[in-house]
Amino acid sequence: MLRVSPSMGHTLDMNTSLRHLLFLLEYCMVTGYDWWDILLHVQPGMVHNLVDKLHEEYMRQNQALQQVLSTRIVAMKASLCKLSSATVARACDYHAKLLLIAISSTLKSLLRPHVLNTPDKSPGDRLAEICVKNVDTDIDKVMINLKTEEFVLDASTLQSLQQLIQWVGDLVLYLLASLPNQGSLVRPGFGFLRDGPSLGMLREMMVVIRIWGLLKPGCLPIYTATSDNQDSMSLLFRLLTKLWLCSRDENHPSEPDDSLIDECCLLPSQLLVPNMDWLPVNDGVVSKLQNKQPLRLQFGKPYSLPGLGSGAPVEIFSRSPGSQRMDNLRCLHLGVCPTEDSKACTRCGCVTMLRSPNKTTALKQWEQRWIKNCLCGGLWRRIPTTVS
């Protein structure tokens, strides 16, 4: 904090402002303080530079600290990218990455070693190691190398995970189908196409889902295919592996070859590509303070903010007001006018139901993670049924 010199209200040049904001963001990232007040001083033109410099600083840290801060920096990048219309697509990717990391760690935590005297590595670590070493494009050949008894769960638990599994399956299909359009930077999903660790995580999840599908076919992601005898998961895993191999080495990434792009071009004619709910509508107070307009708020009363959805850059990737609402954490459709009481994140606008519709332990564990804070680390506010 002492490195930020007091400006006493004087206008600072862009470089000094950027340096001060970067120091303050780093301070919040390391200490865990909320950074909403810093966002108020970020101009849209600063966002790109700030995100890049923040990433550079993060990459300079040792491996242990990087692991501790891995999700917090993604949340920070997401909240910064929402401030500029030029970087909203990147904000979509960061939100999806937060959800992917959370789903991956939750699904891996359900795996149990077959023998009680636990070995050095957990089943989740062993899964990651085998998926990195085995670069085979055939999902069944990768699956053979795993101890499938570690993946055994009861049918009701597997069925309760179907919505999260469906989200992973939809994301894989969407990313592969959008590969031929990768020249368009404004499209959500672009950031994943060069992100080796995230593609590797998706590949691991596909293997886990394939094994669970043998135990409970009802938990598999549902794809609408044009052919009855097509093995959709096998096809997607093969294409995903080829894409992952291009970006596996972050220092020397290679371009996807023409055959992979051609196969991805054919995907929309083989499978129905889903619409992804990339971003929740952000109607939090913080998002409205950005334009420096005065707001009048009262404790205990829900506010109605003027101009919600009127040309805000975030809305281009959000659902329109009259369409289906989503429970962004449970990946459930709530209908156009939800009757359940919900809560929304004050930082990213993520919405989830207050009362759980689930009975299984696995899903309750998932919901317990979000009692205090949202996926992005933001705090919750309650939405009355009439407003939601």
URBEL-V326812 format. One record per residue. RES is the residue in one small letter. PHI is phi in whole degrees, 0 to 359 (999 if undefined). Layout:
BEGIN
RES/PHI + RES/PHI
END
This chain:
BEGIN
m/999 + l/293 + r/282 + v/267 + s/284 + p/290 + s/262 + m/53 + g/83 + h/284 + t/288 + l/259 + d/288 + m/302 + n/296 + t/295 + s/300 + l/300 + r/296 + h/297 + l/297 + l/296 + f/301 + l/293 + l/295 + e/298 + y/300 + c/294 + m/296 + v/282 + t/273 + g/92 + y/292 + d/288 + w/248 + w/297 + d/289 + i/288 + l/300 + l/296 + h/259 + v/271 + q/276 + p/309 + g/291 + m/273 + v/303 + h/302 + n/297 + l/297 + v/298 + d/295 + k/292 + l/297 + h/295 + e/300 + e/298 + y/298 + m/291 + r/282 + q/284 + n/289 + q/301 + a/295 + l/292 + q/300 + q/295 + v/295 + l/265 + s/302 + t/277 + r/295 + i/291 + v/294 + a/296 + m/293 + k/298 + a/298 + s/291 + l/290 + c/293 + k/289 + l/278 + s/229 + s/294 + a/286 + t/241 + v/297 + a/298 + r/291 + a/298 + c/302 + d/296 + y/293 + h/295 + a/296 + k/293 + l/300 + l/292 + l/297 + i/300 + a/294 + i/295 + s/300 + s/293 + t/291 + l/295 + k/293 + s/292 + l/280 + l/285 + r/234 + p/297 + h/291 + v/258 + l/291 + n/288 + t/301 + p/288 + d/299 + k/250 + s/284 + p/304 + g/295 + d/294 + r/294 + l/300 + a/298 + e/295 + i/293 + c/293 + v/288 + k/287 + n/269 + v/263 + d/296 + t/272 + d/267 + i/298 + d/290 + k/290 + v/292 + m/296 + i/299 + n/283 + l/262 + k/278 + t/295 + e/294 + e/286 + f/260 + v/288 + l/228 + d/287 + a/300 + s/294 + t/296 + l/298 + q/295 + s/291 + l/273 + q/301 + q/295 + l/291 + i/297 + q/298 + w/298 + v/297 + g/298 + d/295 + l/297 + v/300 + l/296 + y/299 + l/297 + l/293 + a/291 + s/269 + l/303 + p/297 + n/261 + q/294 + g/292 + s/271 + l/289 + v/280 + r/279 + p/297 + g/102 + f/301 + g/298 + f/287 + l/293 + r/242 + d/261 + g/305 + p/301 + s/291 + l/295 + g/296 + m/296 + l/296 + r/296 + e/300 + m/298 + m/297 + v/294 + v/301 + i/296 + r/299 + i/295 + w/296 + g/295 + l/290 + l/279 + k/215 + p/305 + g/293 + c/271 + l/294 + p/296 + i/264 + y/244 + t/265 + a/256 + t/277 + s/240 + d/288 + n/260 + q/274 + d/269 + s/298 + m/295 + s/295 + l/297 + l/295 + f/296 + r/297 + l/291 + l/297 + t/297 + k/298 + l/292 + w/297 + l/298 + c/291 + s/243 + r/297 + d/270 + e/296 + n/282 + h/227 + p/289 + s/241 + e/281 + p/300 + d/284 + d/297 + s/295 + l/293 + i/296 + d/298 + e/295 + c/290 + c/296 + l/280 + l/306 + p/300 + s/273 + q/257 + l/226 + l/284 + v/282 + p/283 + n/275 + m/269 + d/274 + w/288 + l/229 + p/291 + v/292 + n/266 + d/247 + g/292 + v/301 + v/301 + s/294 + k/269 + l/282 + q/299 + n/275 + k/63 + q/276 + p/292 + l/236 + r/249 + l/237 + q/228 + f/300 + g/82 + k/243 + p/294 + y/266 + s/242 + l/269 + p/292 + g/76 + l/294 + g/80 + s/271 + g/75 + a/294 + p/299 + v/295 + e/293 + i/294 + f/249 + s/250 + r/285 + s/288 + p/305 + g/271 + s/259 + q/301 + r/269 + m/243 + d/273 + n/292 + l/266 + r/269 + c/57 + l/244 + h/277 + l/257 + g/92 + v/287 + c/237 + p/297 + t/264 + e/276 + d/295 + s/231 + k/231 + a/234 + c/283 + t/285 + r/264 + c/251 + g/85 + c/302 + v/247 + t/211 + m/289 + l/289 + r/262 + s/278 + p/273 + n/261 + k/246 + t/283 + t/297 + a/300 + l/288 + k/295 + q/298 + w/300 + e/289 + q/299 + r/297 + w/248 + i/291 + k/272 + n/232 + c/283 + l/307 + c/272 + g/94 + g/287 + l/269 + w/267 + r/229 + r/278 + i/251 + p/297 + t/303 + t/295 + v/280 + s/292
END
